[in-house]
Amino acid sequence: MRELTPLEARVLAVLVEKQATVPDTYPLSLNALVAGCNQKTARDPVMETREAEVAAAIDELKALSLVVEVSGARVLRYEHNMGRVLALPSAAVALLAVLMLRGPQTAAELRQNCERLHRFADVSSVEGFLEELAGKAPPRVVRLARAPGTREPRWAQLLCGPVDDAAVPLAAGRTDAARGADASAAAAELAALKAELARQGEDLQRLQGVVRRLARELGIATD
């Protein structure tokens, strides 16, 4: 299979995404596909595509059998055939789709971002599928060199061709420093919750003592 253009990859990935997230409206119409391609959230990069461009990309994907046209009640609709054409399980299809939609990510980020498409048990299961994809001939993903200031390597999809590590920017705010700050904030919040629970426990013990004393004075059995 030839390399996909960025728009072809976006169209294909949107079909995979919407099949899982909005099954009631899947297969998608051309208008829905354009909206999905131009979506501002969960996209990197954000695109501004026109209907004619998306229609041309659909025709190219149909020629590759990656997209199938379905006759709807009033309009033509489209569904992906990615798993069958590339001989991939649904978990691998989800990973590739999220990589095409959001760009290079770590295994932990992929697990989180794939949640609505496929639920992975843990990060190691994500890494297992990524290793399988990387070992295919031709490889479908590649592990990038770790960027300065990061601990975890990112993965990139290869359906659009080779990736230049130096040309791939880090996702905003997702350096190890940022993740460390998030972890510190979470730890501080947890410590505050524990302190509040301890205070409430002490208050409860004092109240129980008061109740027992009053019961003794009134001659009421509390056992």
Secondary structure by P-SEA (a helix, b strand, c coil): cccccaaaaaaaaaaaaaaccccccccccaaaaaaaaaccccccccccccaaaaaaaaaaaaaaccbbbbbcccbbbbbbcccccccccaaaaaaaaaaaacccccaaaaaaaaccccccccaaaaaaaaaaaaaccccccccccccccccbbbbbbccccccccccccccccccaaaaaaaaaaaaaaaaaaaaaaaaaaaaaaaaaaaaaaaaaaaccccc
